Amino acid sequence: MKLQIEWSRQALSDLQRLDRPIAIRILETLTRFAETGQGDVKRPKEKEGSFRLRIGDYRVRFLRGKEAILIQRVLHRGKAYR
């Protein structure tokens, strides 16, 4: 079940603003999720069709297709639910 990871411009911008160790942790967790499907993933009630992956204090919002996931945002949990 290897999924490709695609990034929106906003998500790339979000990732570049983070400290390097946090960004690396997010990338490693996303890679593991794309390869195995393992991770703390839920479907938020307010955003139909999207998912969120919890990585420590950060939330990754994404859309999931059959062959790829599109990362929409990478936000701190304090900003992710506004």
N, C-alpha and C positions, 0 to 999 in steps of 0.2 A: 504494500500500500504506500509506495513512495509518491508523495505529492510534491509538485514544484512550488516554490515560494516566490511570489511576485509582490512587488512593493509599489505603493502609490507614492507620489512625490511628497505628500504630507507625512507619511510614515517614515520615509527616508530622512526627512528633515527632523522629525521627532527623535529618531535614533541617533543622529549626528550630534544632537544637543546633550546627550547623556554622557556621564563619565564612562570612560573606556571599560572598566570591569563590569559595570551594569550592562552596557551594550553587548559585551561578549556573552554574558549570562543569558541575555534575551535571545541572541542569535543561536546559542547552543540549545536552548530550550525549544525554540522554533524548529530547528533542524531535527531534534528528537521527535517532536510532535509530527512533523512531515513524514518521517520514516516509520514511526510505530503507532501513531495515534494516541500516545500517552501524554497526559497533561491535564491540568485543572481547567477544563473547557466547559463553558455554559452558554446558553442562549439567553441574552438579556431580553427582558420583557418589552423594554421601550424601543428596541431596534429589531424589527422583523427581518429575518433572513441573515442576520449577522451573528457572529459568535465572539466570545471574549476568552482569552487565555490569560490566566493569572500567573504572573512570574514575580514572586515576592511582593514588593509594593507597586509593581507596574502591571498595567493591563494592556494587552494587545488585542485590538479589534480587527476582525478579519471576516471575509466572505469565503465560503468553501464551495468549490466546484468538484467535479469528478476527478480531475487530474491536477488541480492546482488550488492554492489558497492565495487570496489577495489581501495583503496586510494593508489596512486602512489607516490605523493610528497606533502609536505607542505612547501611552500616557501614564503618569503617576496616578495612583488610585484616587487621590483627592480631586483630580481634574477629569478623570475618566467618566464619571457619572453625572456630570453637569449638563 
